[in-house]
C-alpha cells in the first residue's frame, strides 16, 4: 500500500543492509541510467587509480530521454 511506503532512500538502505555480502565492488544506480561500453572495467580502473581503502566514486549523470536520444555531452560530473 502506497500509504505505508517509506521512500527510495529507505528502500536503498534495506538493499544495502540485506543484499551486500562483502563483494569487492558495490554499485547503486537508478533504473533510468545508461552505461557506456565496458563501464565495469572503466569504473574499476578509476577506483584502482585512487589511493585509500574507502574510495567512493559518485556522479551526477546526464539526463535520460527516450528513445535513445543521447546528448552531445554525455560525461557526468565526476565527484571523487
C-alpha positions as CSV (number, residue, x, y, z in Angstrom):
1,X,0.0,0.0,0.0
2,X,1.4,3.4,-1.0
3,X,0.4,4.9,2.3
4,X,3.0,2.6,4.0
5,X,5.8,3.4,1.6
6,X,8.9,4.8,3.3
7,X,10.6,6.1,0.1
8,X,13.5,5.3,-2.1
9,X,16.2,6.2,0.4
10,X,14.8,3.7,2.9
11,X,14.5,1.0,0.2
12,X,18.1,1.6,-0.8
13,X,19.3,1.3,2.8
14,X,17.4,-2.0,3.2
15,X,19.0,-3.3,0.0
16,X,22.5,-2.4,1.2
17,X,21.9,-4.0,4.6
18,X,20.3,-7.2,3.3
19,X,21.9,-7.8,0.0
20,X,25.5,-6.7,0.4
21,X,27.7,-9.7,1.2
22,X,31.3,-8.4,1.2
23,X,31.7,-8.2,-2.6
24,X,34.7,-6.5,-3.9
25,X,32.6,-3.8,-5.6
26,X,29.1,-2.3,-5.0
27,X,27.3,-0.2,-7.4
28,X,24.0,1.5,-6.9
29,X,22.1,3.2,-9.8
30,X,18.7,4.3,-10.8
31,X,16.6,2.4,-13.3
32,X,16.9,5.2,-15.9
33,X,20.6,5.1,-16.2
34,X,22.7,4.5,-19.3
35,X,26.1,2.8,-19.2
36,X,28.9,3.1,-21.6
37,X,30.6,0.1,-23.2
38,X,33.0,-1.6,-20.7
39,X,31.5,0.5,-17.9
40,X,32.6,-2.0,-15.3
41,X,36.2,-2.1,-16.4
42,X,36.3,1.7,-16.6
43,X,35.0,2.1,-13.1
44,X,37.3,-0.5,-11.6
45,X,40.2,1.3,-13.3
46,X,39.0,4.6,-11.8
47,X,38.8,3.0,-8.3
48,X,42.2,1.4,-8.6
49,X,43.7,4.8,-9.5
50,X,42.6,6.3,-6.2
51,X,44.6,5.9,-3.0
52,X,42.9,4.6,0.1
53,X,40.7,1.7,1.1
54,X,37.4,3.6,1.4
55,X,37.2,5.1,-2.0
56,X,33.8,6.0,-3.5
57,X,33.1,7.2,-7.0
58,X,29.9,9.2,-7.3
59,X,28.5,11.3,-10.2
60,X,25.5,13.4,-11.3
61,X,24.7,11.7,-14.6
62,X,23.4,13.2,-17.8
63,X,19.7,13.2,-18.4
64,X,17.9,10.3,-20.0
65,X,15.4,10.9,-22.8
66,X,13.7,8.2,-24.9
67,X,14.1,6.8,-27.5
68,X,17.9,6.7,-27.1
69,X,18.3,10.4,-27.6
70,X,21.9,10.9,-26.3
71,X,23.1,14.4,-25.8
72,X,26.4,15.6,-27.3
73,X,27.9,15.9,-23.8
74,X,27.5,12.5,-22.1
75,X,30.1,12.7,-19.4
76,X,28.5,13.0,-16.0
77,X,30.1,15.3,-13.4
78,X,32.6,13.1,-11.6
79,X,32.9,13.7,-7.9
80,X,35.8,11.9,-6.2
